[in-house]
Amino acid sequence: MDFETDIQATLDLAINGFLYAEQVIEAKVNCALDEDCDGFVIQEIRVEEAGSDREKRLDAKSEGEERILWLMLSAVVYRSEHISEQFWDAYNSEMRMAA
């Protein structure tokens, strides 16, 4: 079964208890059901570029500094119980509507 959803999230880049960035990052995380249907995978993370209204799209193919940001934000997303709960709430809601 294919299922994906966008989750609006506030991500803080804390590493070993220290805040990596001066501020938290507002992001839209596009998640999809994994192949085993027992978890989710991040397909894309969209963040606003500083000082503009444009979004920066990060994914597994990102390179350079964007690759580092992708890896860091992905780690934050996978550790976040809140994002996991939002994903499963959206999935369960979709399943109820489909039934």
C-alpha positions, 0 to 999 in steps of 0.5 A, a space after each residue: 500500500 502506498 501512503 505518504 503525508 506532509 508533517 509540519 514540524 519544528 526541528 531543533 538541531 541538538 547534538 549531545 545536549 548542545 543546540 547546533 543552530 541558534 534557532 529551531 527550524 520550521 520544516 515540512 517533512 514528507 514521509 511515506 510508509 516503508 516497504 515493510 509497512 511497519 515504519 516510515 521513511 523520509 522522502 523530503 524535508 522542506 525548509 525556508 531559506 533564511 531571509 527569503 520566502 523560498 523553500 529549500 528541498 532536501 532529500 537523500 540526493 542532496 549534496 554538499 552543505 545541503 547533504 549535511 543538513 539533510 542528514 542532521 534533520 533526518 536524524 532529528 525527525 527519526 528520533 522525534 516521537 511527535 512526528 512518528 505519532 503524527 505520521 501514524 495518526 494520519 495513516 490510521 485516519 486514511 485507513 478509516 476513511 478508505 474502509 
